[in-house]
């Protein structure tokens, strides 16, 4: 069983806010490791692999944020109710008074 998948992010707090507030994942762990590094894990409700959010270090990693797999499919998500789950992502932004859905700056809902 896969327990964690690493995702390189630009900023820990921005990534936590996106995955917890917008996607609905839970914050499983956020541990300071010194030197500005943290061990940050978010996971969907229920069983399944979590995401280890790793802040990009250096220009090569920064360049890969949002394109971690070089344009290939890197993650497959299974939804019981695709349209209902998509609405769960969009509705909170609209309820907050936004004109457009809030999306992660490096991805888009399709």
N, C-alpha and C positions, 0 to 999 in steps of 0.2 A: 504494500500500500504506500502511495506517495503521501507524505505528511505536509511538506512545504514545497512551494515553488518560488524561486527568487525572482523578484521584479525590481529592476533598477529604476529609481525615481530621482527627480531633481531635488526634492525637499521632503523630509519625513513628515512634517506637520501638514503640508498641503496634501500629501498622499493619504495620510490618516483621515483627514477631513473628507476627502473624496470617497474613499472606500467605506468609511463608517457612516457619514451623513448622507451621501448620495446613493451609494450602492446598497447599504444596509448590512454590511459586514460588521462583525464585532471586533473590538480591539482585544486581542488575546494577550499580548505582551508588548511592553515598551520599556526596555531596560537600557540605561545608560552604560556604555562600555568604555567611556573615557575618550579623550581626543576627538570629541564631536561625533563619535560613532554611537549608534543605538541598535539594539536588536528589537525590531518592530515586526510583529506578526498580526495580521488581520485574517479573519476567516468568515465564510458564510455561515448562516445559522444551520444547525444540524451537523451531520457528519460530512467529511470531505476535506480535501487538502486546503491548507491555508496559504497565504502569501507572505513571504518574508520580504519586507520592503527595505531595500538596500540603497542608501544614498549613493549616487554616482560619485566616483572619485577619479578625477583627471579628465582631460578632454575626450579621450576615446569613449569612456563610459557616458559622459554627458551627451555625446553625439548619438548614443543609442537609446536614450530615454524616449519612449514612445515608438521605437522601432527596434525592439530587442531581438527580433527573430529575422531581421533583414528582409522584411516584407512577406515572410511566410506566416502561415497560421501558427500561433504559438499556444493558444488556449482554446479549448472547446467548452462552452457552457451549455448545460442541459436545463431547460425550463419546462415546468409542468404546464404553464400557461404563458406562452411567449408574449402575447399582447398585454395581458394583465401585469406581467413582470416588467415590461417596458414602461407601462403607465406608472408603476411604482417608482421608477427612476425619474420620470418626467414630472409627475404631479406635484411633488414637494417644491420644485422650483417655481412652478406656476402659482401655487398657493402662496408662495412668499412674495408674490407681486411681480415676478419677472415676466418679461414678454416672451422670452425664449427659454427652452429647457437648459438647465445647467449641465454642461458636459465637461468631462476631463479635458484639459487643454491639449493633451496628446492623443486623444482618441475621439471617435464619434459614434453615436448610436446609429445603427443601421436597421 
